[in-house]
Amino acid sequence: MSEQTRERGREPAAETGRRVVVVGAGMAGVQTAVALRERGFTGTVTLIGAEPHQPYDRPPLSKAVLLGTAEGSAFDVDFDALGITLRLGVEALGVRPGAHVLDTSEGPVPYDVLVLATGAEPVRLPGADGVPGVHLLRTLDDAERLRPVLARQHDVVVVGAGWIGAEFATAAREAGCAVTVVEAADRPLADALPAGVAAPMAAWYADAGAELRTHARVERVEPGGPGASGRVVLDDGTRLPADAVVVGIGARPATAWLAGSGIELGAHGEVLADAHLRTSASDVHAVGDCASFPSARYGERLLVHHWDNALQGPRTVAADIVGSPGGEDPAPYDPVPYFWSEQFGRFVQYAGHHTAADTTLWRGEPSGPAWTVCWLREGRLVALLAVGRPRDLAQGRRLIQAGTAMDPELLADPARPLKAATAVA
Ligand SMILES: Cc1cc2nc3c(=O)[nH]c(=O)nc-3n(C[C@H](O)[C@H](O)[C@H](O)COP(=O)(O)OP(=O)(O)OC[C@H]3O[C@@H](n4cnc5c(N)ncnc54)[C@H](O)[C@@H]3O)c2cc1C
């Protein structure tokens, strides 16, 4: 079977009585259920989620919800009106694709089509699990536990200068906490951006009054006692006072429960989906943070842990489940990935996908408040990072989508709209 697309196990149709079960009631799961109804699917749709809360959106957790300026972030979806059965507080424990049965904490659930949308879970700091004062930031419960920590305006140590670490540090500084961010690499966002691009972002921490310590590895976390704060001990012996420690060192697909199912997983534990987001098991799809897909656009498999992927992917899944009247394959899933981050008073947006081999080109001064970095491959824009330049992002995203050839000289002029920097044919 090809890497790009697997054969369907059955001919899809919008038939009454067909049972679609979606596991994971986050963005990707909810959007899949909604997209099925939007496409006129008339069978049953059951959405199973381990968390007890009404399904909610995650990006506000490190922003408004954390600061208490928003109470929650529940999706504005009327599940009853859409005929979507919600089964919350129910954990999927395993799947038997041959029998078309999902095993859950509430017993077996038969399906005709299963959609895996279990998202990702945060990587834990070795040895810190269960230590009082150590927090993760992935769920609504995590954010609610962290709110009073911010309100106390104490010493906070953030482990990891990635997207979540930067957003948490921003909120903690806004709340008046003393913030130290420890990062094992030599710069923030070391996994996502090259040194030259991340370097100006390191200065944002100091500007906001947060201390960023790079090349810093946590050796252990010592819990505090009554009236005494805890400590984060670094491998060079430095002891940082910490009333709270927030760990933001990445996330990995929440797929351990699929062990033994025969569903193919990749090197990062992600479900290996094809270009229609079908898995290696017939009648099982996978979407969102838990799955990777082959991108013809970028010539490699992508594992995207961002909101827009959990919005777009479900449309492909729903189209594939419902099928077309003629029975032909729907368009493959091959998006230009997109995400945004709000950190240290800046709006940071990224579209596309780049590798170290691509050429980097700047628009604007990295020391200034607004700049863009473009990545070019064979003269075409493949990715861009825009700081405070949303117009660049919007235009760049379209140019990437279209594969338009660019004129590097025109592109380097920040005063020129990006869309006016295309190469003359
Ligand atoms: C704090 C925070 C801030 C973010 N901010 C941004 C941002 O600014 N911009 C951006 O682009 N992206 C952001 N993201 C990323 C974005 O939220 C995710 O990419 C998106 O939530 C992925 O959706 P998902 O449905 O695939 O997974 P999830 O949102 O993780 O949902 C999966 C759901 O499945 C449930 N589940 C897991 N295992 C099981 C099981 N065995 N049985 C039943 N249910 C299960 C989980 O409990 C969870 O509710 C942020 C993420 C976090 C955590």
The ligand as an SDF file (V2000), in Angstrom:
LIG
                    3D

 53 58  0  0  0  0  0  0  0  0999 V2000
   -1.8200   25.6630   26.8470 C   0  0  0  0  0  0  0  0  0  0  0  0
   -1.8440   25.5040   25.3610 C   0  0  0  0  0  0  0  0  0  0  0  0
   -1.8190   26.6250   24.5400 C   0  0  0  0  0  0  0  0  0  0  0  0
   -1.8220   26.4810   23.1620 C   0  0  0  0  0  0  0  0  0  0  0  0
   -1.7820   27.6030   22.3810 N   0  0  0  0  0  0  0  0  0  0  0  0
   -1.7480   27.4620   21.0330 C   0  0  0  0  0  0  0  0  0  0  0  0
   -1.6670   28.6200   20.2090 C   0  0  0  0  0  0  0  0  0  0  0  0
   -1.5990   29.7580   20.6940 O   0  0  0  0  0  0  0  0  0  0  0  0
   -1.6410   28.4390   18.8550 N   0  0  0  0  0  0  0  0  0  0  0  0
   -1.6960   27.1980   18.2690 C   0  0  0  0  0  0  0  0  0  0  0  0
   -1.6570   27.0890   17.0500 O   0  0  0  0  0  0  0  0  0  0  0  0
   -1.7800   26.0850   19.0410 N   0  0  0  0  0  0  0  0  0  0  0  0
   -1.8040   26.1940   20.4060 C   0  0  0  0  0  0  0  0  0  0  0  0
   -1.8790   25.0680   21.1910 N   0  0  0  0  0  0  0  0  0  0  0  0
   -1.9510   23.7480   20.5480 C   0  0  0  0  0  0  0  0  0  0  0  0
   -3.3880   23.3430   20.2450 C   0  0  0  0  0  0  0  0  0  0  0  0
   -4.2100   23.6450   21.3230 O   0  0  0  0  0  0  0  0  0  0  0  0
   -3.4340   21.8410   19.9310 C   0  0  0  0  0  0  0  0  0  0  0  0
   -2.7160   21.6360   18.7440 O   0  0  0  0  0  0  0  0  0  0  0  0
   -4.8520   21.3190   19.7950 C   0  0  0  0  0  0  0  0  0  0  0  0
   -5.5130   21.4110   21.0240 O   0  0  0  0  0  0  0  0  0  0  0  0
   -4.8510   19.8660   19.3170 C   0  0  0  0  0  0  0  0  0  0  0  0
   -6.1380   19.3770   19.3490 O   0  0  0  0  0  0  0  0  0  0  0  0
   -6.4260   17.8110   19.4690 P   0  0  0  0  0  0  0  0  0  0  0  0
   -7.9020   17.6820   19.5190 O   0  0  0  0  0  0  0  0  0  0  0  0
   -5.6570   17.0770   18.4390 O   0  0  0  0  0  0  0  0  0  0  0  0
   -5.7940   17.3690   20.8570 O   0  0  0  0  0  0  0  0  0  0  0  0
   -6.1780   17.7920   22.3430 P   0  0  0  0  0  0  0  0  0  0  0  0
   -6.5760   19.2090   22.4010 O   0  0  0  0  0  0  0  0  0  0  0  0
   -5.0250   17.3340   23.1690 O   0  0  0  0  0  0  0  0  0  0  0  0
   -7.4600   16.9110   22.6800 O   0  0  0  0  0  0  0  0  0  0  0  0
   -7.3830   15.5240   22.8390 C   0  0  0  0  0  0  0  0  0  0  0  0
   -8.3980   15.0730   23.8600 C   0  0  0  0  0  0  0  0  0  0  0  0
   -8.3950   13.6550   23.8890 O   0  0  0  0  0  0  0  0  0  0  0  0
   -8.5080   13.2220   25.2150 C   0  0  0  0  0  0  0  0  0  0  0  0
   -7.9370   11.8760   25.3360 N   0  0  0  0  0  0  0  0  0  0  0  0
   -6.6220   11.5130   25.3250 C   0  0  0  0  0  0  0  0  0  0  0  0
   -6.4980   10.1770   25.4760 N   0  0  0  0  0  0  0  0  0  0  0  0
   -7.7470    9.6930   25.5860 C   0  0  0  0  0  0  0  0  0  0  0  0
   -8.2700    8.3800   25.7590 C   0  0  0  0  0  0  0  0  0  0  0  0
   -7.4750    7.3120   25.8260 N   0  0  0  0  0  0  0  0  0  0  0  0
   -9.6200    8.2370   25.8540 N   0  0  0  0  0  0  0  0  0  0  0  0
  -10.4510    9.3150   25.7550 C   0  0  0  0  0  0  0  0  0  0  0  0
  -10.0050   10.5800   25.5910 N   0  0  0  0  0  0  0  0  0  0  0  0
   -8.6690   10.7660   25.4940 C   0  0  0  0  0  0  0  0  0  0  0  0
   -7.7150   14.2390   26.0020 C   0  0  0  0  0  0  0  0  0  0  0  0
   -8.1260   14.2360   27.3540 O   0  0  0  0  0  0  0  0  0  0  0  0
   -8.0640   15.5280   25.2690 C   0  0  0  0  0  0  0  0  0  0  0  0
   -9.1730   16.1610   25.8530 O   0  0  0  0  0  0  0  0  0  0  0  0
   -1.8590   25.1830   22.5860 C   0  0  0  0  0  0  0  0  0  0  0  0
   -1.8740   24.0520   23.4150 C   0  0  0  0  0  0  0  0  0  0  0  0
   -1.8570   24.2000   24.7810 C   0  0  0  0  0  0  0  0  0  0  0  0
   -1.8550   22.9830   25.6600 C   0  0  0  0  0  0  0  0  0  0  0  0
  1  2  1  0
  2  3  1  0
  2 52  2  0
  3  4  2  0
  4  5  1  0
  4 50  1  0
  5  6  2  0
  6  7  1  0
  6 13  1  0
  7  8  2  0
  7  9  1  0
  9 10  1  0
 10 11  2  0
 10 12  1  0
 12 13  2  0
 13 14  1  0
 14 15  1  0
 14 50  1  0
 15 16  1  0
 16 17  1  0
 16 18  1  0
 18 19  1  0
 18 20  1  0
 20 21  1  0
 20 22  1  0
 22 23  1  0
 23 24  1  0
 24 25  2  0
 24 26  1  0
 24 27  1  0
 27 28  1  0
 28 29  2  0
 28 30  1  0
 28 31  1  0
 31 32  1  0
 32 33  1  0
 33 34  1  0
 33 48  1  0
 34 35  1  0
 35 36  1  0
 35 46  1  0
 36 37  1  0
 36 45  1  0
 37 38  2  0
 38 39  1  0
 39 40  1  0
 39 45  2  0
 40 41  1  0
 40 42  2  0
 42 43  1  0
 43 44  2  0
 44 45  1  0
 46 47  1  0
 46 48  1  0
 48 49  1  0
 50 51  2  0
 51 52  1  0
 52 53  1  0
M  END
$$$$
